[in-house]
Amino acid sequence: MPQLLLEIFSEEIPARMQQGAARDLERMVSERLKAAGLTWEALNVFAGPRRLTLVIDGLPIAAEDRNEEVKGPKTSAPAQALEGFLRKTGLTQGQLVERDGVWFAEISSKGRQTTEVFAEAVDQIVRSFPWPKSMRWGTGSLRWVRPIKRVIALFDGAVVPFEIDGIHSGDVTEGHRFLGSGKPFAVKDFADYRAKLEKEYVLLDVADRKLRILEAAKAACAARGLALVDDDGLLDEVAGLAEWPTPILGDMDPQFLSLPPEVVRLSMKVHQKYFAVRDPAKDGLAPNFLVVANVEATDGGKALAAGNSRVLSARLNDARFFWDEDQKVGFDAWNDKLKGVTFHAKLGTLAERVDRIAALAREIAPLVGADPAQAEQAARLSKADLASGMVSEFPELQGIMGGYYARLAGYPDAVADAVRDHYKPQGPGDSVPTAPVTVAVAIAEKLDTLVGFFAIDEKPTGSRDPYALRRAALGVIRLVLVSNRSVALAPVFFAALDALFAAAIDAGFETALEPSHNSKIRSRDEVEDLVAADLVVLEGDFDVPINQKRPDEPINRVLERTYRSGSALVSDLLSFFADRLTVLLRDQGQRHDLVAAVFALGDDDLVRIVRRVEALAAFLATDDGANLLAGYKRASNILKAEEKKGPLPEGAVATGLPNQPAEETALAFAAAAAATAVDAALETEDFAAAMTALAALRGPVDAFFTGVMVNSDVAEERENRLKLLGQVRAVMGRVADFGQIAG
């Protein structure tokens, strides 16, 4: 079957936009061809520095004729509904078919020629293409990322004729800007197109460009006993910068290796798009770099390497200046600068944020085995490097530079490491710190973010999460799970709230001392006494953020809103963390309903929750677990039905009743024994043993439902059996809420 080839040839397309453009082109072409009833065997898209290319194999000459039946409104529907349906279908009421009280439209359409559909589709796609940024050129109205020079449009070897804003389709393209012949050339099909491009020094496929870069780069390094420092992100970028990438190894001044390696690598990567190089026989970087050129130089790249070396030296001289100057300033001056930097209009300055993180880190430290004094010290240093010259130049180095400066200033290694790593983990692929001081500060930093933005009602909604709160919550979860420490979330959330509101409440006290405010409270101690005695009564609705004071509002009302809203906020945070933990465990293969079943117990210790989920999953994977779950649901359904009629009977289950079935007695003893065993297992957090205790119920439960009628005509028997089912449900409910488990 025929092949379709499209190339949109333009000036340079930014590397960061190329792969997104390829996906958009594939989607937009596919949608339009499918809408026309066309099918194909294979579709491929290629993106490069100057061209977007699409090739489709196995397209028919034309779409098939189509007959379809469209369901319309009921015959009894209002007239407006029928009128709308007629407008949609382009038919009259007499052309509709009535069946079972519903109108149907039978629509026939003749299949259009593929070339006609394609020409129309390309025009629409080019005019509506979703570039992040686009431009106009000349006197035309067309917008594209860069000026379009040519368009190839071939179907079955013939040009598909169309014109877009003065640009006519054809079969001609161009090769490499410098290495090519400089003459446009015609192509017949995709194989011819690709082969001629390669002769003109253009590698069409980004995978081929990456492979060429890696192979040549590693060979150049190996020839001098060196090794390339892998950087997938940089590889993606440089593969979008050169049509015929040619790696060249260059030398740099060894004196720059006295700078932190992160500074050297970032200067190379961000400003120059160079790869760093290391010496396998030594630690650290080698005094070399690797640049990817878009030409093959006649001198083997010596002049290019020398020129790039001079540019890199200038960049690294700037970095060395910041490095030297920063060491003359220090943390006190930087922290003082943070007093004038707003973190968020409703959450204060960065200096206030540091105070909150320090207080919270000290609170968390004992929970994760860290020294509270060191945790607080590290937290107070953690944001200082944001005011440094180096981080101002390279924002990506925040935290990293703080760690270096802390070590140079003589702070303990544990403190310096915590400053360096307190932002971690920043994503699912990032490493998780395990040093106790680092864990304490990292958790505190993320919790301050979460609690703060939840407090001002900036919660994530749908796909919108501008403050990366989901990432922060996953970071906390991973920190706690990897450290394997028992950390109850709710108390930590309240500690974060205390830190968040302390400054606001203090400010409120100062304002409340003015006679016009008529406040009866003069200190936080009095406020805490008031709350502890439950003497604050909430009246009316408050739409003021809980950490902001209204004009002329007594401070006790501010605190009232703070504490009342704080409890609801902690509940919201716990639900948010439950969702994030569900996502994390689901990615690890656990069922989401098991997480919900365990969270329903009110446990907020992440490590314990995960252990419960793992034990529950293992139990349900057995025959005993699966059958007991079925028995639980049957018992629960009976109890729910009875609860609708009135309160369930309470009290102990009786044994030894006249004519009492043996199965009833056996289940009563089994439930009592299971309750004792489950309680003992949960006391020692031996969740596997708790599941084993529940497994012993499987046989008695099955026998009970087989041999006993719950809804007996004898009221005493019925009440006793309902008590027994309630006891079984209660025993199982101590391990998990089995009602939330599917199955």
Secondary structure in CASP SS format (residue, H / E / C, confidence):
PFRMAT SS
TARGET T0000
AUTHOR 0000-0000-0000
METHOD secondary structure of the structure
MODEL  1
M C 1.00
P C 1.00
Q E 1.00
L E 1.00
L E 1.00
L E 1.00
E E 1.00
I E 1.00
F E 1.00
S E 1.00
E C 1.00
E C 1.00
I C 1.00
P C 1.00
A H 1.00
R H 1.00
M H 1.00
Q H 1.00
Q H 1.00
G H 1.00
A H 1.00
A H 1.00
R H 1.00
D H 1.00
L H 1.00
E H 1.00
R H 1.00
M H 1.00
V H 1.00
S H 1.00
E H 1.00
R H 1.00
L H 1.00
K H 1.00
A H 1.00
A C 1.00
G C 1.00
L C 1.00
T C 1.00
W C 1.00
E C 1.00
A E 1.00
L E 1.00
N E 1.00
V E 1.00
F E 1.00
A E 1.00
G C 1.00
P C 1.00
R C 1.00
R E 1.00
L E 1.00
T E 1.00
L E 1.00
V E 1.00
I E 1.00
D E 1.00
G C 1.00
L C 1.00
P C 1.00
I C 1.00
A E 1.00
A C 1.00
E C 1.00
D C 1.00
R E 1.00
N E 1.00
E E 1.00
E E 1.00
V E 1.00
K E 1.00
G E 1.00
P E 1.00
K E 1.00
T C 1.00
S C 1.00
A C 1.00
P C 1.00
A H 1.00
Q H 1.00
A H 1.00
L H 1.00
E H 1.00
G H 1.00
F H 1.00
L H 1.00
R H 1.00
K H 1.00
T H 1.00
G C 1.00
L C 1.00
T C 1.00
Q H 1.00
G H 1.00
Q H 1.00
L C 1.00
V E 1.00
E E 1.00
R E 1.00
D C 1.00
G C 1.00
V E 1.00
W E 1.00
F E 1.00
A E 1.00
E E 1.00
I E 1.00
S E 1.00
S E 1.00
K C 1.00
G C 1.00
R C 1.00
Q E 1.00
T H 1.00
T H 1.00
E H 1.00
V H 1.00
F H 1.00
A H 1.00
E H 1.00
A H 1.00
V H 1.00
D H 1.00
Q H 1.00
I H 1.00
V H 1.00
R H 1.00
S H 1.00
F C 1.00
P C 1.00
W C 1.00
P C 1.00
K C 1.00
S C 1.00
M E 1.00
R C 1.00
W C 1.00
G C 1.00
T C 1.00
G C 1.00
S C 1.00
L C 1.00
R C 1.00
W E 1.00
V C 1.00
R C 1.00
P C 1.00
I E 1.00
K E 1.00
R E 1.00
V E 1.00
I E 1.00
A E 1.00
L E 1.00
F E 1.00
D C 1.00
G C 1.00
A E 1.00
V E 1.00
V C 1.00
P C 1.00
F C 1.00
E E 1.00
I E 1.00
D C 1.00
G C 1.00
I E 1.00
H E 1.00
S E 1.00
G E 1.00
D C 1.00
V E 1.00
T E 1.00
E C 1.00
G C 1.00
H C 1.00
R C 1.00
F C 1.00
L C 1.00
G C 1.00
S C 1.00
G C 1.00
K C 1.00
P C 1.00
F E 1.00
A E 1.00
V C 1.00
K C 1.00
D C 1.00
F H 1.00
A H 1.00
D H 1.00
Y H 1.00
R H 1.00
A H 1.00
K H 1.00
L H 1.00
E H 1.00
K H 1.00
E C 1.00
Y C 1.00
V C 1.00
L C 1.00
L C 1.00
D C 1.00
V H 1.00
A H 1.00
D H 1.00
R H 1.00
K H 1.00
L H 1.00
R H 1.00
I H 1.00
L H 1.00
E H 1.00
A H 1.00
A H 1.00
K H 1.00
A H 1.00
A H 1.00
C H 1.00
A H 1.00
A C 1.00
R C 1.00
G C 1.00
L C 1.00
A E 1.00
L E 1.00
V C 1.00
D C 1.00
D C 1.00
D H 1.00
G H 1.00
L H 1.00
L H 1.00
D H 1.00
E H 1.00
V H 1.00
A C 1.00
G C 1.00
L C 1.00
A C 1.00
E C 1.00
W C 1.00
P C 1.00
T E 1.00
P E 1.00
I E 1.00
L E 1.00
G E 1.00
D E 1.00
M C 1.00
D C 1.00
P H 1.00
Q H 1.00
F H 1.00
L H 1.00
S H 1.00
L C 1.00
P C 1.00
P H 1.00
E H 1.00
V H 1.00
V H 1.00
R H 1.00
L H 1.00
S H 1.00
M H 1.00
K H 1.00
V H 1.00
H H 1.00
Q H 1.00
K C 1.00
Y C 1.00
F E 1.00
A E 1.00
V E 1.00
R E 1.00
D C 1.00
P C 1.00
A C 1.00
K C 1.00
D C 1.00
G C 1.00
L E 1.00
A E 1.00
P E 1.00
N E 1.00
F E 1.00
L E 1.00
V E 1.00
V E 1.00
A E 1.00
N C 1.00
V C 1.00
E C 1.00
A C 1.00
T C 1.00
D C 1.00
G C 1.00
G C 1.00
K H 1.00
A H 1.00
L H 1.00
A H 1.00
A H 1.00
G H 1.00
N H 1.00
S H 1.00
R H 1.00
V H 1.00
L H 1.00
S H 1.00
A H 1.00
R H 1.00
L H 1.00
N H 1.00
D H 1.00
A H 1.00
R H 1.00
F H 1.00
F H 1.00
W H 1.00
D H 1.00
E H 1.00
D H 1.00
Q H 1.00
K H 1.00
V H 1.00
G C 1.00
F H 1.00
D H 1.00
A H 1.00
W H 1.00
N H 1.00
D H 1.00
K H 1.00
L H 1.00
K H 1.00
G H 1.00
V C 1.00
T E 1.00
F E 1.00
H E 1.00
A C 1.00
K C 1.00
L C 1.00
G E 1.00
T E 1.00
L H 1.00
A H 1.00
E H 1.00
R H 1.00
V H 1.00
D H 1.00
R H 1.00
I H 1.00
A H 1.00
A H 1.00
L H 1.00
A H 1.00
R H 1.00
E H 1.00
I H 1.00
A H 1.00
P H 1.00
L H 1.00
V H 1.00
G C 1.00
A C 1.00
D C 1.00
P H 1.00
A H 1.00
Q H 1.00
A H 1.00
E H 1.00
Q H 1.00
A H 1.00
A H 1.00
R H 1.00
L H 1.00
S C 1.00
K C 1.00
A H 1.00
D H 1.00
L H 1.00
A H 1.00
S C 1.00
G H 1.00
M H 1.00
V H 1.00
S H 1.00
E H 1.00
F C 1.00
P H 1.00
E H 1.00
L H 1.00
Q C 1.00
G C 1.00
I H 1.00
M H 1.00
G H 1.00
G H 1.00
Y H 1.00
Y H 1.00
A H 1.00
R H 1.00
L H 1.00
A C 1.00
G C 1.00
Y C 1.00
P C 1.00
D H 1.00
A H 1.00
V H 1.00
A H 1.00
D H 1.00
A H 1.00
V H 1.00
R H 1.00
D H 1.00
H C 1.00
Y C 1.00
K C 1.00
P C 1.00
Q C 1.00
G C 1.00
P C 1.00
G C 1.00
D C 1.00
S C 1.00
V C 1.00
P C 1.00
T C 1.00
A C 1.00
P H 1.00
V H 1.00
T H 1.00
V H 1.00
A H 1.00
V H 1.00
A H 1.00
I H 1.00
A H 1.00
E H 1.00
K H 1.00
L H 1.00
D H 1.00
T H 1.00
L H 1.00
V H 1.00
G H 1.00
F H 1.00
F H 1.00
A H 1.00
I C 1.00
D C 1.00
E C 1.00
K C 1.00
P C 1.00
T E 1.00
G C 1.00
S C 1.00
R E 1.00
D C 1.00
P C 1.00
Y C 1.00
A C 1.00
L H 1.00
R H 1.00
R H 1.00
A H 1.00
A H 1.00
L H 1.00
G H 1.00
V H 1.00
I H 1.00
R H 1.00
L H 1.00
V H 1.00
L H 1.00
V H 1.00
S H 1.00
N C 1.00
R C 1.00
S C 1.00
V C 1.00
A E 1.00
L H 1.00
A H 1.00
P H 1.00
V H 1.00
F H 1.00
F H 1.00
A H 1.00
A H 1.00
L H 1.00
D H 1.00
A H 1.00
L H 1.00
F H 1.00
A H 1.00
A H 1.00
A H 1.00
I H 1.00
D H 1.00
A H 1.00
G H 1.00
F H 1.00
E H 1.00
T H 1.00
A H 1.00
L C 1.00
E C 1.00
P H 1.00
S H 1.00
H H 1.00
N C 1.00
S C 1.00
K C 1.00
I C 1.00
R C 1.00
S C 1.00
R H 1.00
D H 1.00
E H 1.00
V H 1.00
E H 1.00
D H 1.00
L H 1.00
V H 1.00
A H 1.00
A C 1.00
D C 1.00
L C 1.00
V C 1.00
V C 1.00
L C 1.00
E C 1.00
G C 1.00
D C 1.00
F C 1.00
D C 1.00
V C 1.00
P C 1.00
I C 1.00
N C 1.00
Q C 1.00
K C 1.00
R C 1.00
P C 1.00
D C 1.00
E C 1.00
P C 1.00
I H 1.00
N H 1.00
R H 1.00
V H 1.00
L H 1.00
E H 1.00
R H 1.00
T H 1.00
Y H 1.00
R H 1.00
S H 1.00
G H 1.00
S H 1.00
A H 1.00
L H 1.00
V H 1.00
S H 1.00
D H 1.00
L H 1.00
L H 1.00
S H 1.00
F H 1.00
F H 1.00
A H 1.00
D H 1.00
R H 1.00
L H 1.00
T H 1.00
V H 1.00
L H 1.00
L H 1.00
R H 1.00
D H 1.00
Q C 1.00
G C 1.00
Q C 1.00
R C 1.00
H H 1.00
D H 1.00
L H 1.00
V H 1.00
A H 1.00
A H 1.00
V H 1.00
F H 1.00
A C 1.00
L C 1.00
G C 1.00
D C 1.00
D C 1.00
D E 1.00
L H 1.00
V H 1.00
R H 1.00
I H 1.00
V H 1.00
R H 1.00
R H 1.00
V H 1.00
E H 1.00
A H 1.00
L H 1.00
A H 1.00
A H 1.00
F H 1.00
L H 1.00
A C 1.00
T C 1.00
D H 1.00
D H 1.00
G H 1.00
A H 1.00
N H 1.00
L H 1.00
L H 1.00
A H 1.00
G H 1.00
Y H 1.00
K H 1.00
R H 1.00
A H 1.00
S H 1.00
N H 1.00
I H 1.00
L H 1.00
K H 1.00
A H 1.00
E H 1.00
E H 1.00
K H 1.00
K H 1.00
G C 1.00
P C 1.00
L C 1.00
P C 1.00
E C 1.00
G C 1.00
A C 1.00
V C 1.00
A C 1.00
T C 1.00
G C 1.00
L C 1.00
P C 1.00
N C 1.00
Q C 1.00
P C 1.00
A H 1.00
E H 1.00
E H 1.00
T H 1.00
A H 1.00
L H 1.00
A H 1.00
F H 1.00
A H 1.00
A H 1.00
A H 1.00
A H 1.00
A H 1.00
A H 1.00
T H 1.00
A H 1.00
V H 1.00
D H 1.00
A H 1.00
A H 1.00
L H 1.00
E H 1.00
T C 1.00
E C 1.00
D C 1.00
F H 1.00
A H 1.00
A H 1.00
A H 1.00
M H 1.00
T H 1.00
A H 1.00
L H 1.00
A H 1.00
A C 1.00
L C 1.00
R H 1.00
G H 1.00
P H 1.00
V H 1.00
D H 1.00
A H 1.00
F H 1.00
F H 1.00
T H 1.00
G H 1.00
V C 1.00
M C 1.00
V C 1.00
N C 1.00
S C 1.00
D C 1.00
V C 1.00
A H 1.00
E H 1.00
E H 1.00
R H 1.00
E H 1.00
N H 1.00
R H 1.00
L H 1.00
K H 1.00
L H 1.00
L H 1.00
G H 1.00
Q H 1.00
V H 1.00
R H 1.00
A H 1.00
V H 1.00
M H 1.00
G H 1.00
R C 1.00
V C 1.00
A C 1.00
D C 1.00
F H 1.00
G H 1.00
Q H 1.00
I C 1.00
A C 1.00
G C 1.00
END
